Amino acid sequence: MKLTIEEDKCVGAGQCVLVAPEVFDQRDEDGVAVLLTEEPAGPDREAAAEAARICPAAAITVGGR
Amino acid sequence: MKRHILVVGASAAGTAVVQHLRRLGYDGALTLVGAEHHPPYDRPPLSKRFLAGELRPEQLWLTGAGDLDRLATVHRGRRAVAADLAARTVTLDDGTVLDHTDLVVATGVTPSALPGRPGAAVTLKTLDDARAFAARLTAGRRLVIAGGGFLGTETAWTALALGCEVTLVARAAHPLPALGGHVGALVGERLRAAGATVLTGRAVSAVHARHTGPGEGPVTVELDDGTRLPADTVLSAIGSAPATDWLAGTGLDLTDGVRCDAGGAAAPGVHACGDVASWYLPRHGGRLRLEHRMHAGEQARVVAANLLGDAQVLDSVPFFWTDQGPHKIVVHGVPAPGARFAPHDPDPGRDRFTGVYRKDGRVTAVLAWNAPKDALRLRRELLAGPDPADRVPARR
């Protein structure tokens, strides 16, 4: 699993931070999501996949392997 | 009859139902009906970054090319015109009759028309609307926006940035009445400082034009106090109504959209989700029809699960955001009518604050102005249990 965030699309909703706090954080000023890790492990993998599914801007991509 | 799930409406909610049904393993017949020819796309950027020319259409698509056709039989450019719940049929505008065992209503909302030559005003609901509108927003053009809600104010900011002369006409005493006087007055103040003319306590009573089509030439916008505003373009952003005309006479309760229980069921074999649906929200203690992007996806997931025999209810904290030019407002919860807003954490030097809406001593919503992370913290403290449990749908 390799995560990417399209910053152009992110609307700063912070829903990814709610479901996967070990994987995502938000920039303080505009709320744009930032990755704490690109390749989450263990239970964080499913949480990250869930975050991608619920992102209101479809800005999170789960790639590869 | 073999199982056949029919989803009417192919925007965020309808598309998500189809995707989740397949993800959950449903392998039966599945049909999706959409009024537009584009792939399903994200609507919130239409008034903001797409209108500003910062996003290409492909960046709005909600599915990959061809994905949808692998998941369902898709009828594009078609609208439902009638439904018979007893016979379980839906009739499309080309006469096609679709038999089904389960119906999902996800037809969204239709923009309300302005009085007097409504054809002279443009609307901003679809991608095609946004493209046509964007072509008219060149520097120096005069734009009148009827409506001071989210769509009207967001569009005002975008048009200002494009160099237009913007007049916003708001019916309430300040823009964004849904957020209360404190935040609404601040938005009005900021819009004025950015160069907009903001007229409050007034409404458009008529649009006069010599031409017949929207956006074809100059118009005169008449307000209910007699003011006449010359303009090149007038945008109708006075609200919208649930697109339920095709369900008239079915026996469904359509008082404020399709009335549903907390799991999205409207009648035997009928679910509804997205802007068109009003669900019972347990934490709110009543029915709510929320036109929020986030809510559409959450409802769609619950509907998909329940169609496959689950018994989920949705009881998450509603969430929405609005980009007011350089200012980002996020709200968790429901700023109920009559709730009082109390700002705290003011940080005037950095132009950011948070605040809380209270009604009858209870916190109903939290808001943050340029402080989205603080809003999440407040949400955790005041509105929801520990994360992420608060957003997993509870069992009925």
Interface residues (C-beta under 8 A of the other chain):
Chain A: E6 D8 K9 V11 G12 A13 G14 Q15 V17 L18 V19 A20 P21 Q26 D28 E29 D30 G31 A47 I54 P56 A57 A58
Chain B: D42 P44 P45 R49 E54 L55 Q59 L62 R293 M294 G297 E298 R301 F319 W321 D323 K328 V330 N370 A371 P372 K373 A375 L376 D387 P388 D390 R391
